[in-house]
Amino acid sequence: MFNVFKTVVAGLLLVLPGLAFSSETANSIDLTTHWAGFVSLGIFIVAYFLVMTEEFTHLRKSKPVILAAGLIWAIIAYVMAQHGMPNAAEEAVRHNILEFAELFLFLLAAMTYINAMEERQVFGALRGWLVSKGFSYVQLFWITGFLAFFISPVADNLTTALLMGAVILAVGSNSPKFVSLSFINVVIAANAGGAFSPFGDITTLMVWQKGLLQFHEFFDLFLPALVNFTVPALFMMFFIPKEKPEPLEESINMRRGARRIIFLFFMTIVTAVSMHNFLHMPPVLGMMMGLAYLQFFAYYLKKTGEISYEIGNEGEGTIHGNSRPVTFDIFNKIARAEWDTLLFFFGVILAVGGLGTLGYLAVASDVMYHNWGATYANVAVGFLSAIVDNIPVMFAVLTMNPTMADGQWLLVTLTAGVGGSLLSIGSAAGVALMGQSKGQYTFFNHLKWTPVIALGYFASIWVHMMLNAELF
C-alpha cells in the first residue's frame, strides 16, 4: 500500500507540472506536452513502481530502471530525428553516461575497500568487542547510534546500519522494544552521519563531483547533522528498557593486513581530495589510484602468504591447527561489490536525464526554485526523499542546476540526506534493517516516531541556517 502511495506521489509530482506548463528543451523542441513526453513519464512511473515493490516481487531494482532508461532514450532519439536533429540525443545521452562513469568508478573503488575490510574481519572485530563488554541497553543505544554516525561518513549508510543492526540483535534478543528503538536510532544516525561527508552518501558524492561545493565545506554540516541525530535520540532514550543484558562471549580477531588496509583507505581518500582540490582533476582519478594501492598490497599478501581464520566449533576468529595458506584476491573483493546498486544508479541517472532532456526538470525547477524560492524548495526535497529514493531526487536537482548560494547547496545536501529518516522506507538503511530485524522493526514502529524525527529534521535546518548564515 505504502509503496503504491510512494509511486503515485512521485508520478504526480512529475506529471502535474508538465500538464500545467510547457517548456522548451535546449534544442527548441517542446516535448513536455508531446506524446513522447507522456509515454516516457509513464515508463518511468511503471519502472519506479517495480523498484518500490522489490520487497514483494523479488525483482532486482536495477532491471526495470535500466529497461526504462533504454526505452526513454530510444523515444527521444526517434523524435529528435523526426525534427531533423539526428545527433542531438546522442550528445545528450553521452553527457549522462559520463556522469554515471565517474560515479560508478568512484563507488567501485570505495566498495572494494569496504569489502576488503569486511573480509579482513575489521567490522567483525568491532561487533565482537561491543557484544562482549556487558553494556546496558541505554549505553548500547547511544554507542551504536554514535558509531553509526561516525562510521557512515566513510562507509555507506547501508553497511553501517547492517553492522550496528547485527550488534543490536545479538545483545537485544530478549527485548524487542530495545531492538525497535535502537534500529530507528541507527537509521537516523547513519543517514545524518552521511550528510556531512562527501563520502557518506551517494547524494553528497554527486554534489562534490559536480564541483558545486569544496570538500571542506561539507563539514559545515557536522553540527546540523549531529542535531538531527541527537534530538530524536534524546526523546527515545527514555523509552529504552532500564536493564543490562548478559554479555556474550564473542571474540573475533582481525586478519593479517587489516590495519594496513584501513590506512590505505585513508590514503585513498587523501589522494582523491588532493586530486580535486590541488590539481583540479575529477576525484574519481584519485579513487582509482587508491584502488591501485590496494592491488599492490594484495600482490604483497599473495607473495608472502598468510594463515586463514577458519570457522569451527570454537567460533569465528580462532586459529586451528589445520589452518591453511590462502590467497588474498583483489578481484574477489571487486566481484562482491553491490552490482545491483551500481546498475540501479545507471538506470536512474539515464532515465532522469532523459526526463530532463524532454523538459520536465526545467518545468519543475521553475515551479520549485523560482515560484517557491530556494529555501522552501530545498526543505521540500527532504520530504520528497522520504517518499522517493534520494538519488533520483538529488540527480534531478543537479540536472536543474538552479543558481544558489553555497549555503543553499549545503541545505539541499542536508535535507536530501536526512529526509529519508522520516520513514523507514525512505533510505536503504531503513529498508535493510526492516529485513534484518525479522519483524521487530517495522514501518509502523518507525512511523510512530516520525513527529520526533521531524522535530530533529527542522532543528537541523534551523541550526544550519544560524551557524552558516554567511553562506546564504
C-alpha positions in Angstrom: 0.0 0.0 0.0 2.7 2.5 1.0 4.8 1.6 -2.0 1.9 2.3 -4.2 1.4 5.6 -2.4 5.1 6.4 -2.9 4.9 5.8 -6.6 1.6 7.8 -7.1 3.1 10.8 -5.3 6.3 10.6 -7.3 4.2 10.4 -10.5 2.0 13.3 -9.6 5.0 15.5 -8.8 6.4 14.8 -12.2 3.3 14.8 -14.3 1.2 17.6 -12.9 3.7 20.4 -13.6 4.1 19.1 -17.1 0.4 19.2 -17.8 0.1 22.8 -16.4 3.1 24.3 -18.2 5.1 23.7 -21.4 8.8 24.0 -21.7 11.4 24.1 -24.5 14.4 21.9 -24.4 17.9 23.1 -25.3 17.1 22.1 -28.9 14.0 24.3 -29.1 11.6 21.4 -29.2 8.7 21.4 -26.7 8.3 17.8 -25.6 6.6 18.3 -22.2 3.2 18.1 -23.8 4.3 15.8 -26.7 3.3 12.2 -26.8 6.9 11.3 -26.3 7.0 13.1 -23.0 3.8 11.4 -21.7 4.9 8.0 -22.8 8.3 8.5 -21.2 6.7 9.6 -18.0 4.5 6.6 -18.0 7.5 4.3 -18.5 9.4 6.0 -15.7 6.5 5.7 -13.2 5.9 2.0 -14.0 9.7 1.3 -13.6 9.8 3.1 -10.3 6.7 1.2 -9.1 8.6 -2.0 -9.7 11.5 -0.6 -7.8 9.3 0.2 -4.8 7.7 -3.3 -4.8 11.1 -5.1 -4.9 10.4 -6.4 -1.4 7.3 -8.3 -2.6 8.2 -9.2 -6.3 11.9 -10.0 -5.6 12.7 -8.4 -8.9 16.0 -6.6 -8.5 15.6 -2.8 -8.7 18.2 -2.4 -11.4 16.3 -4.3 -14.1 13.2 -2.0 -14.6 15.2 1.3 -14.5 17.8 0.1 -17.0 15.0 -1.0 -19.3 13.1 2.3 -18.7 16.3 4.3 -19.5 16.8 2.5 -22.8 13.2 3.0 -23.9 13.1 6.7 -22.9 16.3 7.5 -24.8 15.1 5.4 -27.8 11.9 7.6 -27.9 13.9 10.8 -27.5 16.3 9.8 -30.4 13.3 8.9 -32.6 11.6 12.3 -32.0 14.8 14.2 -32.4 15.5 12.5 -35.7 12.0 13.4 -36.9 12.8 17.0 -36.2 16.0 17.0 -38.2 18.4 16.6 -35.3 19.7 13.0 -35.5 22.7 13.6 -33.3 21.1 15.7 -30.5 20.0 12.7 -28.4 23.4 11.0 -28.8 25.2 14.1 -27.5 22.8 14.4 -24.5 23.0 10.7 -23.5 26.8 10.7 -23.7 26.8 13.5 -21.2 24.7 11.4 -18.8 26.9 8.3 -19.4 30.0 10.3 -18.5 28.3 11.4 -15.2 27.5 7.8 -14.4 31.0 6.6 -15.3 32.6 8.9 -12.7 30.2 7.9 -10.0 30.5 4.2 -10.9 34.3 4.1 -10.8 34.4 6.1 -7.6 31.9 3.8 -5.8 33.5 0.7 -7.2 36.8 1.6 -5.6 35.1 2.5 -2.3 33.0 -0.7 -2.2 36.1 -2.8 -2.9 37.9 -1.3 0.1 34.8 -1.9 2.3 34.6 -5.5 1.1 38.3 -6.0 1.8 37.9 -4.6 5.4 34.9 -6.8 5.9 36.9 -9.9 4.7 39.8 -9.0 7.0 37.3 -9.0 9.9 37.6 -5.3 10.7 33.8 -4.9 11.2 33.5 -8.4 12.9 36.2 -7.5 15.4 34.2 -4.3 16.3 31.0 -6.2 16.7 32.7 -8.8 18.9 34.1 -6.2 21.2 30.7 -4.5 21.6 28.7 -7.6 22.5 31.3 -8.9 25.0 31.6 -5.7 27.1 28.3 -6.0 29.1 26.9 -2.6 28.4 23.4 -1.7 29.5 20.6 -1.2 26.9 20.8 2.6 27.3 24.5 2.6 26.8 24.2 0.3 23.7 21.5 2.6 22.4 23.9 5.6 22.4 27.1 3.6 21.5 25.5 2.1 18.4 24.0 5.4 17.5 27.2 7.4 17.7 29.2 4.6 16.0 26.7 4.7 13.1 27.0 8.5 13.0 30.8 8.4 12.7 31.2 5.3 10.6 28.8 6.3 7.9 30.9 9.3 6.7 33.5 6.8 5.3 31.4 3.7 4.8 27.9 3.9 3.2 24.9 4.1 5.4 23.7 0.6 4.4 26.9 -1.1 5.5 26.9 0.9 8.7 23.3 0.1 9.5 23.7 -3.6 8.9 26.8 -3.7 11.1 25.1 -1.9 14.0 22.0 -4.0 13.4 23.9 -7.2 14.0 25.2 -5.9 17.3 21.7 -4.8 18.4 20.1 -8.1 17.5 22.9 -10.1 19.3 22.5 -8.3 22.6 18.8 -7.4 22.5 17.3 -10.8 21.5 15.1 -10.7 24.7 14.0 -7.1 24.3 12.0 -6.3 21.1 11.4 -2.8 22.3 15.1 -2.1 22.6 15.7 -3.6 19.1 13.0 -1.5 17.6 14.1 1.8 19.1 17.8 1.1 18.5 17.1 0.3 14.9 15.2 3.6 14.4 18.1 5.4 16.1 20.7 3.7 13.9 18.8 4.6 10.7 18.6 8.3 11.8 22.3 8.3 12.8 23.6 6.6 9.7 21.7 9.0 7.4 22.8 12.0 9.4 26.4 11.0 9.5 26.5 10.5 5.8 25.2 14.1 5.2 28.4 15.9 6.4 30.9 14.0 4.3 31.4 13.8 0.5 31.9 10.0 1.0 29.0 9.5 3.3 26.1 9.2 0.9 25.6 9.0 -2.9 23.9 12.4 -2.9 26.8 14.2 -1.2 29.2 12.4 -3.5 27.2 13.7 -6.5 27.3 17.3 -5.3 31.0 17.1 -4.6 31.9 15.5 -8.0 29.8 18.2 -9.7 32.1 20.8 -8.2 29.3 22.8 -6.5 30.9 22.5 -3.1 34.5 22.1 -1.9 35.5 19.1 0.2 35.9 21.1 3.4 32.5 22.9 3.0 30.6 19.7 3.7 31.9 19.7 7.3 29.9 22.8 7.9 27.0 20.4 8.2 28.6 18.4 11.1 26.7 20.2 13.9 23.3 20.3 12.0 23.7 16.6 11.3 24.5 15.9 14.9 21.4 17.8 16.0 19.4 15.8 13.5 20.5 12.6 15.2 20.5 13.6 18.9 17.2 15.4 19.1 15.0 12.3 18.4 17.5 10.1 20.3 17.0 12.1 23.5 13.3 11.5 23.3 13.6 7.8 22.5 16.2 7.2 25.2 13.5 7.5 28.0 11.7 4.5 26.5 14.7 2.2 26.4 14.4 -0.7 29.0 16.5 0.1 32.1 18.1 -3.3 32.0 21.5 -4.8 31.4 21.7 -7.8 29.1 24.1 -10.7 29.7 27.4 -10.2 27.9 28.1 -12.6 25.1 31.3 -14.4 24.7 32.4 -13.5 21.2 36.0 -12.7 20.3 36.9 -12.0 16.7 40.4 -11.2 15.6 41.2 -9.1 12.6 43.1 -10.9 9.8 46.6 -10.1 8.6 46.9 -6.8 6.8 43.6 -5.4 8.2 45.1 -2.3 9.8 47.2 -1.6 6.7 44.1 -1.8 4.5 42.4 0.8 6.8 45.5 3.0 6.4 45.4 2.6 2.6 41.7 3.5 2.5 42.6 6.7 4.4 45.4 7.4 1.9 42.9 6.8 -0.9 40.6 9.5 0.5 43.5 11.9 0.8 44.6 11.2 -2.8 41.0 11.8 -4.1 40.7 15.0 -2.2 44.1 16.2 -3.2 43.4 15.4 -6.9 40.3 17.5 -6.7 41.4 20.4 -4.5 45.0 21.0 -5.7 45.2 19.6 -9.2 41.5 20.3 -10.2 41.1 16.8 -11.5 38.0 14.6 -11.0 38.0 12.9 -7.6 37.4 9.5 -9.3 41.0 9.6 -10.6 42.3 9.7 -7.0 40.0 6.9 -6.0 41.3 4.7 -8.9 44.8 5.4 -7.8 43.8 4.3 -4.3 42.4 1.1 -5.8 45.9 0.5 -7.2 47.3 0.9 -3.7 45.1 -2.0 -2.6 46.0 -4.0 -5.6 49.7 -3.7 -4.9 49.1 -4.7 -1.2 47.1 -7.7 -2.4 50.1 -8.7 -4.5 52.3 -8.4 -1.4 49.9 -10.6 0.6 49.7 -13.1 -2.2 53.5 -13.4 -2.5 54.2 -13.6 1.3 51.3 -16.0 2.1 49.0 -15.8 5.1 47.1 -18.0 7.6 43.4 -18.1 7.2 41.0 -17.9 10.2 38.7 -20.9 9.8 35.2 -21.1 11.2 34.8 -24.1 13.6 33.1 -25.1 16.8 35.3 -22.8 18.8 33.9 -19.8 17.0 35.0 -17.4 14.3 38.4 -15.9 14.7 40.0 -19.0 16.2 43.2 -20.3 14.6 43.1 -24.1 14.2 46.0 -26.5 13.9 44.9 -27.3 10.4 45.0 -23.7 9.2 46.0 -23.5 5.6 47.6 -20.7 3.5 45.1 -18.7 1.5 45.4 -16.1 -1.3 44.1 -12.5 -0.9 42.5 -12.0 -4.3 41.6 -8.3 -5.0 39.2 -9.3 -7.8 37.1 -11.3 -5.3 36.6 -8.0 -3.5 35.6 -6.3 -6.7 33.2 -9.1 -7.6 31.5 -8.7 -4.2 30.6 -5.0 -4.9 26.9 -4.2 -4.9 26.4 -4.6 -8.6 22.6 -4.3 -8.4 23.0 -0.9 -6.7 25.6 0.3 -9.3 23.4 -0.7 -12.2 20.4 0.9 -10.5 22.4 4.2 -10.5 23.0 3.7 -14.2 19.3 3.3 -14.9 18.2 6.2 -12.6 20.8 8.7 -14.0 19.9 8.0 -17.6 16.2 7.8 -17.0 16.1 11.1 -15.0 18.5 12.6 -17.6 16.0 11.6 -20.3 13.2 13.4 -18.5 15.5 16.4 -18.2 16.1 16.3 -22.0 12.3 16.2 -22.5 12.0 19.4 -20.5 10.2 18.2 -17.3 13.1 19.1 -15.0 13.2 22.6 -16.3 9.5 22.9 -15.5 10.0 21.5 -12.0 12.9 23.9 -11.5 10.8 26.9 -12.5 8.0 25.9 -10.1 10.2 25.0 -7.1 13.2 27.3 -7.3 11.5 30.4 -8.8 8.0 30.3 -7.5 8.6 28.8 -4.1 12.1 30.0 -3.5 15.3 28.0 -2.9 14.8 27.5 0.9 11.3 26.1 0.7 12.2 24.0 -2.4 15.2 22.5 -0.6 13.2 21.7 2.5 10.6 20.1 0.3 13.4 17.9 -1.3 13.9 16.4 2.1 10.3 15.3 2.4 10.3 14.1 -1.1 13.4 11.9 -0.4 11.4 10.2 2.4 8.9 9.1 -0.3 11.1 8.7 -3.3 14.7 7.5 -3.2 17.0 10.4 -2.6 19.3 9.5 -5.5 16.9 10.4 -8.4 15.7 13.4 -6.4 19.2 14.8 -6.0 20.2 14.0 -9.6 17.1 15.9 -10.7 18.1 18.9 -8.6 21.7 18.7 -10.1 20.2 18.5 -13.6 18.0 21.5 -12.9 21.2 23.3 -11.6 19.4 26.2 -10.0 21.5 29.3 -9.2 22.0 29.1 -5.5 24.5 30.2 -2.8 26.7 27.6 -1.2 24.5 27.7 1.9 21.5 26.5 -0.2 23.6 23.7 -1.8 24.5 22.6 1.7 20.9 22.8 2.7 19.7 20.6 -0.1 22.6 18.2 0.6 21.5 18.0 4.3 17.8 17.6 3.6 18.2 15.0 0.8 20.5 13.0 3.2 18.4 13.1 6.4 14.9 13.4 4.9 15.0 9.7 4.3 14.9 9.1 8.1 11.3 10.4 8.3 10.0 7.0 7.1 11.5 3.5 7.3 11.2 3.2 3.5 13.0 6.5 2.9 16.5 5.1 2.9 18.5 2.0 2.1 19.4 1.7 5.8 15.8 1.6 6.9 14.7 -0.9 4.2 17.7 -3.2 5.0 17.1 -3.1 8.8 13.4 -4.0 8.3 14.5 -7.2 6.6 17.3 -7.9 9.2 15.0 -7.4 12.2 12.6 -10.2 11.4 9.5 -8.2 12.3 10.9 -6.4 15.4 11.4 -3.1 13.4 8.5 -2.3 11.0 7.2 0.6 9.0 4.6 1.4 11.7 7.2 1.2 14.5 9.1 3.9 12.7 6.0 5.9 11.8 5.1 6.4 15.5 8.3 8.3 16.0 8.1 10.4 12.8 6.9 13.5 14.6 10.0 13.4 16.8 12.2 12.7 13.8 10.6 15.6 12.0 11.5 17.8 15.0 15.1 16.8 14.6 14.8 17.5 10.8 13.6 21.1 11.3 16.1 21.6 14.2 19.0 20.7 11.9 17.8 23.1 9.2 17.5 25.9 11.8 21.0 25.2 13.2 22.4 25.2 9.7 20.8 28.5 8.8 22.0 30.0 12.0 25.6 28.7 12.0 26.2 29.1 8.3 24.2 32.3 7.7 27.2 33.9 5.9 27.0 31.2 3.2 23.4 32.2 2.2 
